[in-house]
Amino acid sequence: MKTKTIKQTATFAATPGEIYHLLMDSKKHAAFTGSKVTMSTKVNGKFSVFDGYAHGYNIGLIEGKKIVQAWHFAEGGWPDDHYSMCTFLLEPVGNKTKLSFIQTGVPEDSAAELKKGWKQYYWEAIKTYLFTT
C-alpha cells in the first residue's frame, strides 16, 4: 500500500496548554467537534473521536508541547489493522500558539480527504470554538 504524509500548520489565539487540553480532554474535544469523544490522557491509552469514525492510542504526551498518537480512520481503502502516526507540536508565538501537524502513513487514496478534514473539522473548528467561548 502506498502512503502519503500530511503536513499542516495553524495558529490559534490561545496558549499551548489550552490547545493541548482542547485536544486531550474528552469534553473539550467533543465541544469543538460536536461529536462523541473518549480520550485517554495516558500513554498507551485509547481514544475514539467523531462517534467512532477515528480511533487509536497515545504514543507520547508532553503536556502543552507535544502529542503523538496512532490514528485509524473508517475510510474506504484504509486497512483494518493500519494506523497512521499523528504528531501535534505546540509552540508559543507571542500570545498565540503555532500548531505544527504531521501525519505519516496515510493510505494514498485517503490523503486528500483527510487533509481537508483536518483543516475543516479541527483547525477551523478550534478557531471557531475559541472565538465563541
C-alpha positions, 0 to 999 in steps of 0.5 A: 500500500502506498502512503502519503504524509500530511503536513499542516500548520495553524495558529490559534489565539490561545496558549499551548496548554489550552490547545493541548487540553482542547485536544486531550480532554474528552469534553473539550474535544467533543465541544469543538467537534460536536461529536462523541469523544473518549480520550485517554490522557495516558500513554498507551491509552485509547481514544475514539473521536467523531462517534467512532469514525477515528480511533487509536492510542497515545504514543507520547504526551508532553503536556502543552508541547507535544502529542503523538498518537496512532490514528485509524480512520473508517475510510474506504481503502484504509486497512483494518489493522493500519494506523497512521502516526499523528504528531501535534507540536505546540509552540508559543508565538507571542500570545498565540500558539503555532500548531505544527501537524504531521501525519505519516502513513496515510493510505494514498487514496485517503490523503486528500480527504483527510487533509481537508478534514483536518483543516475543516473539522479541527483547525477551523473548528478550534478557531471557531470554538475559541472565538465563541467561548 
